[in-house]
């Protein structure tokens, strides 16, 4: 598992464009069997590993790189450790491609950048910790987790109009795309989004323990089922069927003629737009019809003994 760290020194150092970095446009400062140090403009890059060189100074086929560091004025800006890059990959790939190859596993990204940043992860189940500011996080393939400092006093969460979600804290407004887990304030939120088709989205949470489902069906006629946490379930567009789980859930139908079922717990059920059917469960539920010709059934607790 690779570890990527952006230090606080990066906040005041000149930026470095990884996308345009060219190994042929550098100055070799030093080279040994454990590291090679390169100068690129005002930055210095150090690659460490098990290195060998041929008569022309090129890496031998058995060479491997295990870590990378970027410096400015002797201050460490970025490091990536626990890599496995072969000399063949280094010779055939751009620097941006090498990052994708080296970060294809279950990796950890930790940033102390405070001005808002854009973090893109690759394959694997990655864990991302960003600094303060308005960040944009793109998860890759796998189950990716975004972790926010537990000591923050509060937060708000909302799904975006088309895709992704936004979490707002006292340190900034972060947009999440392709992120499946959000950890904040001692809670673990499982984020799931449907497609343009008819989706079946079912919670996998069987015990609360600070875990919640945040599910948005998006377009299509979706079937959504909550679990044991205090879930946030939204149907989106289409004629959806949503059933809460065993805890206190917030259920919203969205656009379309939806069937919304409270189930156990003290649920809040909102019809929103369309001719919706709202059914209370076994708890003390609140049913709110919204726009459209809705049918509300309070269930056993709404009837006199």
Wavefront OBJ file of the C-alpha trace (Angstrom):
o trace
v 0.000 0.000 0.000
v 1.562 3.265 -1.129
v 1.579 6.288 1.173
v 1.284 9.728 -0.461
v 1.827 12.826 1.701
v 1.620 16.525 0.830
v 3.353 18.560 3.548
v 2.464 21.983 4.945
v 5.525 23.425 3.155
v 3.678 22.969 -0.144
v 1.391 25.866 0.811
v 4.156 28.438 0.237
v 6.345 26.719 -2.382
v 6.083 27.207 -6.177
v 3.733 24.715 -7.806
v 5.044 21.705 -9.729
v 3.272 20.469 -12.873
v 3.457 16.672 -12.823
v 1.516 16.387 -16.085
v 4.268 18.097 -18.095
v 7.300 16.667 -16.282
v 9.832 15.185 -18.714
v 12.654 12.880 -17.587
v 14.745 14.053 -20.555
v 14.603 17.683 -19.404
v 16.302 17.320 -16.011
v 19.775 17.667 -14.545
v 21.207 14.661 -12.693
v 22.632 15.924 -9.393
v 23.715 12.559 -8.017
v 23.216 8.846 -8.597
v 24.001 5.766 -6.519
v 22.761 2.211 -6.117
v 20.065 3.433 -3.665
v 18.936 6.792 -5.046
v 19.038 9.233 -7.938
v 18.546 12.988 -7.419
v 17.301 15.204 -10.258
v 16.831 18.956 -10.663
v 13.826 20.272 -12.581
v 13.630 24.066 -12.555
v 13.464 25.237 -8.938
v 12.494 21.770 -7.696
v 14.541 18.719 -6.766
v 13.250 15.157 -7.126
v 14.700 12.149 -5.330
v 13.925 8.562 -6.327
v 15.016 5.760 -3.990
v 15.135 2.025 -4.547
v 17.439 -0.731 -5.763
v 19.213 0.862 -8.715
v 21.783 -0.235 -11.258
v 23.197 1.536 -14.321
v 24.608 0.435 -17.662
v 27.569 1.981 -19.454
v 25.403 4.789 -20.843
v 24.067 5.720 -17.424
v 20.612 4.219 -17.993
v 18.864 2.109 -15.369
v 19.383 -1.628 -15.745
v 16.355 -3.945 -16.233
v 16.591 -5.207 -12.637
v 16.288 -1.718 -11.113
v 13.192 -0.837 -9.064
v 12.023 2.440 -7.499
v 10.371 2.259 -4.066
v 9.838 5.917 -3.164
v 9.709 9.432 -4.587
v 10.167 12.849 -2.968
v 9.779 16.420 -4.254
v 11.722 19.280 -2.618
v 11.979 23.051 -2.897
v 14.788 24.891 -1.052
v 15.494 21.690 0.904
v 11.882 21.554 2.148
v 9.978 18.345 1.477
v 6.749 19.073 -0.415
v 5.450 15.684 -1.530
v 6.454 12.094 -0.819
v 5.230 8.739 -2.100
v 6.515 5.595 -0.397
v 5.984 1.822 -0.700
v 6.020 1.981 -4.499
v 7.107 -0.782 -6.869
v 8.138 0.657 -10.238
v 10.380 -1.264 -12.611
v 12.961 0.306 -14.904
v 10.920 -0.889 -17.905
v 7.891 1.019 -16.631
v 10.002 4.104 -15.973
v 11.489 4.008 -19.478
v 8.140 3.541 -21.230
v 5.900 5.874 -19.197
v 5.412 9.550 -18.531
v 5.647 10.715 -14.933
v 1.847 10.990 -14.721
v 1.542 7.409 -16.011
v 4.080 6.225 -13.433
v 1.934 7.704 -10.666
v -1.058 5.761 -11.949
v 0.968 2.537 -12.100
v 2.517 3.026 -8.676
v -0.774 3.993 -7.030
v -2.907 1.161 -8.386
v -3.317 -0.581 -5.013
v -4.969 0.249 -1.690
v -3.246 3.576 -1.091
v -3.306 6.344 1.506
v -3.372 10.046 0.536
v -2.734 12.631 3.261
v -2.549 16.330 2.406
v -1.800 19.389 4.531
v -2.555 21.775 1.671
v -4.795 24.575 2.974
v -5.960 26.382 -0.148
v -8.347 23.814 -1.583
v -7.080 21.056 -3.846
v -8.011 18.495 -6.468
v -7.126 14.903 -5.565
v -7.511 12.065 -8.063
v -7.032 8.474 -6.944
v -6.611 5.393 -9.081
v -7.426 1.690 -8.633
v -7.731 0.040 -5.234
v -9.474 0.853 -1.971
v -7.928 4.231 -1.173
v -8.103 6.452 1.921
v -7.965 10.237 1.405
v -7.351 12.947 4.000
v -7.311 16.499 2.624
v -6.317 19.783 4.219
v -8.581 22.765 4.826
v -10.228 24.653 1.980
v -12.711 23.697 -0.712
v -11.458 20.358 -2.035
v -12.568 18.221 -4.971
v -11.991 14.487 -4.571
v -12.226 11.978 -7.422
v -12.175 8.354 -6.314
v -11.094 5.696 -8.783
v -12.042 2.046 -9.083
v -12.475 0.338 -5.723
v -14.043 1.389 -2.421
v -12.545 4.787 -1.597
v -12.845 6.556 1.759
v -12.670 10.283 2.491
v -11.738 11.021 6.103
v -12.423 14.404 7.741
v -10.865 15.452 11.063
v -13.061 13.930 13.826
v -12.732 17.007 16.089
v -14.700 19.322 13.783
v -17.863 20.615 15.523
v -20.410 19.731 12.830
v -21.091 19.179 9.164
v -23.780 19.178 6.487
v -24.162 16.641 3.690
v -26.051 16.850 0.401
v -26.102 14.989 -2.879
v -25.262 17.125 -5.918
v -27.905 17.686 -8.606
v -26.379 15.383 -11.231
v -23.620 13.291 -9.675
v -21.536 13.185 -6.524
v -22.035 14.718 -3.104
v -20.910 17.730 -1.081
v -19.890 17.808 2.578
v -19.487 21.180 4.302
v -17.559 21.755 7.535
v -15.945 24.717 9.263
v -12.791 24.020 7.197
v -14.374 24.117 3.752
v -16.806 22.714 1.236
v -15.629 19.442 -0.272
v -17.068 17.842 -3.399
v -16.873 14.051 -3.663
v -17.071 12.024 -6.865
v -16.609 8.272 -6.889
v -16.142 8.194 -3.109
v -17.984 5.340 -1.402
v -17.283 6.020 2.285
v -17.228 9.300 4.223
v -15.819 9.222 7.765
v -16.590 12.290 9.866
v -17.351 13.092 13.497
v -17.157 9.472 14.627
v -19.631 8.383 11.939
v -19.140 6.279 8.838
v -21.410 7.206 5.938
v -21.772 4.716 3.092
v -22.435 6.696 -0.111
v -24.216 5.041 -3.007
v -25.666 6.447 -6.209
v -27.815 4.824 -8.854
v -27.554 5.192 -12.603
v -29.920 6.388 -15.331
v -31.578 2.960 -15.283
v -33.705 1.021 -12.809
v -31.410 0.299 -9.877
v -31.635 -2.028 -6.893
v -29.809 -0.367 -3.998
v -29.802 -2.274 -0.722
v -27.965 -1.437 2.478
v -25.273 -3.817 3.690
v -25.240 -2.366 7.214
v -26.550 -4.906 9.725
v -25.496 -3.145 12.950
v -25.559 0.654 13.493
v -22.275 1.295 15.369
v -22.063 4.817 13.982
v -22.703 3.749 10.382
v -25.303 5.248 8.032
v -26.378 4.792 4.431
v -26.656 7.821 2.157
v -28.336 6.523 -1.016
v -29.557 8.449 -4.072
v -31.304 6.490 -6.814
v -30.856 9.201 -9.466
v -32.875 8.553 -12.656
v -34.938 5.440 -13.328
v -37.497 3.448 -11.358
v -35.355 2.449 -8.406
v -35.821 0.112 -5.457
v -33.981 1.312 -2.351
v -33.827 -0.414 1.028
v -32.233 0.998 4.176
v -30.342 -0.928 6.828
v -29.612 -0.740 10.531
v -28.223 2.813 10.522
v -29.957 6.189 10.507
v -30.192 6.358 6.740
v -30.765 9.143 4.199
v -32.614 7.638 1.213
v -33.568 9.645 -1.903
v -35.322 8.272 -4.951
v -34.553 11.014 -7.465
v -36.364 11.043 -10.815
v -38.571 8.078 -11.710
v -41.215 6.012 -9.948
v -39.270 4.684 -6.989
v -39.963 2.293 -4.142
v -38.071 3.146 -0.959
v -38.245 1.281 2.341
v -36.502 2.422 5.493
v -34.539 0.075 7.691
v -34.639 -0.653 11.394
v -33.482 2.798 12.564
v -34.636 6.422 12.322
v -34.457 7.234 8.606
v -35.032 10.240 6.352
v -36.788 9.175 3.143
v -37.453 11.463 0.164
v -39.219 10.398 -2.993
v -38.041 13.121 -5.356
v -39.708 13.462 -8.764
v -42.160 10.761 -9.870
v -44.960 8.702 -8.362
v -43.169 6.969 -5.511
v -43.988 4.393 -2.852
v -42.294 5.310 0.421
v -42.365 3.007 3.445
v -41.246 4.054 6.908
v -40.593 0.600 8.409
v -39.145 0.515 11.960
v -37.873 3.568 13.817
v -39.049 7.180 13.978
v -38.822 8.022 10.300
v -39.391 11.230 8.346
v -40.999 10.411 4.986
v -41.350 13.114 2.311
v -43.206 12.627 -0.923
v -41.856 15.686 -2.765
v -43.203 15.863 -6.356
v -45.656 13.394 -7.887
v -48.621 11.308 -6.744
v -46.888 9.441 -3.947
v -47.964 6.712 -1.551
v -46.518 7.230 1.930
v -46.804 4.361 4.393
v -45.819 4.666 8.039
v -44.105 1.740 9.698
v -44.023 0.493 13.274
v -42.444 3.654 14.702
v -43.718 7.181 15.248
v -43.237 8.407 11.702
v -43.758 11.859 10.180
v -45.362 11.774 6.729
v -45.108 14.856 4.503
v -46.837 14.661 1.142
v -45.335 17.563 -0.802
v -46.507 18.623 -4.272
v -48.920 16.285 -6.071
v -51.914 14.131 -5.119
v -50.422 12.007 -2.357
v -51.872 9.207 -0.240
v -50.730 9.024 3.378
v -51.294 5.961 5.567
v -50.278 6.449 9.187
v -50.281 2.756 10.006
v -51.259 1.169 13.342
v -50.015 4.073 15.492
v -52.287 6.535 13.658
v -55.429 4.609 14.579
v -57.230 4.926 17.938
v -57.185 1.849 20.197
l 1 2 3 4 5 6 7 8 9 10 11 12 13 14 15 16 17 18 19 20 21 22 23 24 25 26 27 28 29 30 31 32 33 34 35 36 37 38 39 40 41 42 43 44 45 46 47 48 49 50 51 52 53 54 55 56 57 58 59 60 61 62 63 64 65 66 67 68 69 70 71 72 73 74 75 76 77 78 79 80 81 82 83 84 85 86 87 88 89 90 91 92 93 94 95 96 97 98 99 100 101 102 103 104 105 106 107 108 109 110 111 112 113 114 115 116 117 118 119 120 121 122 123 124 125 126 127 128 129 130 131 132 133 134 135 136 137 138 139 140 141 142 143 144 145 146 147 148 149 150 151 152 153 154 155 156 157 158 159 160 161 162 163 164 165 166 167 168 169 170 171 172 173 174 175 176 177 178 179 180 181 182 183 184 185 186 187 188 189 190 191 192 193 194 195 196 197 198 199 200 201 202 203 204 205 206 207 208 209 210 211 212 213 214 215 216 217 218 219 220 221 222 223 224 225 226 227 228 229 230 231 232 233 234 235 236 237 238 239 240 241 242 243 244 245 246 247 248 249 250 251 252 253 254 255 256 257 258 259 260 261 262 263 264 265 266 267 268 269 270 271 272 273 274 275 276 277 278 279 280 281 282 283 284 285 286 287 288 289 290 291 292 293 294 295 296 297 298 299 300 301 302 303 304 305
